[in-house]
Amino acid sequence: MATGVDRFPSAWLADNPFDTYLIPGIILALVVGGSAAAASVLMIKRHRRGPLLSALSGAILIGWIVGEILLLEQPAEPTRTEVAFLVIGAALLILGLAHGGRSRPT
């Protein structure tokens, strides 16, 4: 997204704080992707903070998708991809919170 490989329409950026997709792409990679990657590593290692970070990464993903839907001038209805990522974010959030007290430290 930051490099323009995906070629999102620049018209989608109308009336929002960004002129290009560079900053949103960096945020997507570092914050959304980084939190999910860190949560994955902690969950694989069965670290006691893994479920909490998983829940946090789910909340971040939900926030990203909601922001995308609200900020971008795109089709009126959320796309199937956006709906799928909202469901994935909700699953990470719910499962992370549900298992937060059950993990064992390593």
N, C-alpha and C positions, 0 to 999 in steps of 0.2 A: 504494500500500500504506500509506504513512504517513498519508494523508488519509482512509482508510477507504472509498474509492470502490469497491474490489474486494470489500469485505464478506467477508473471510475469517472463518471461525467463531472466536469468542473461545475456544471449547473447545480449539482447537489449541494455545493458549498454556499449557495446564495443565502444571505441573511444569517450567517453563523460566524463565530469568531475566527475561523481559519480561511486563509486564502488558497492554501494548497493542502494536499494530504500528507505532507511531510511530518508535521508535529503530531497529528492524530495517529499516523503510522508508527512513530517512535513510541508514543504512549501505549498503543496497542501491543507492540512487541515487548516493551519493558515492564509495564504494569500488569496488563492482562495476561500476556504470555509468561512473564517472569513469575507472577504469583502462582499460576497453574503449574509451572515447572518446579518451583520450590515445593509446592504442596505435594506434587508427585514424588519427589525425592524423599521427603519426610515420611510419606505414607509407605513407600517401598522399604524404608529403613525402620518402619514401625515406631517412629519417634512419637513421643507423647503429644507433641504440638502439631502433628500431621493433620488430625481432624479439624483443629481450629483454623489452620492455614487453608485447608480445603474449603471450609465454610467461607472464609474470607475471600478466597479466589472465586467462589461461586457468586458472592455478593458483588465483587468487582465486575465479573462478567455480565451479570444482570444490569448493573449500572451502565456499563459500556453500551449494551444493546439498547437500553431505554434511551440513553443519550443519542445514540445513532438514529433511532426512530424519530426522536423529537427535533434533532438539529438538522438532519439532512433533508433536502428537498427531493425526495424520492417518491415512488408510487405510494398512493394513499394507505394501502394496507401493508402491514409487516410482511416481509417475504418469508417463505418456508425456512430459509436459512436462519433468519432472525428468530423465528419461533423455536426452531430446534435449539439454538444457543440459549434462549431464555429457559427452555426446559432443562438443558444441561446445567446451566448456572443454578437453577432452583434445586436440582438433584444434588449438586456439590454442596450447596448451602445446607439443605435439609440433612443429608447424610453426614456431613461434617459435624453439624450440631448434635445429631443423634448419637454419634460415636465418640464425641469429645471426652466423655468421662470414662469410656471403656478401654482406651488404648493403654498400653504398658510402655514405660520408658525403656529405651535400649542403651 
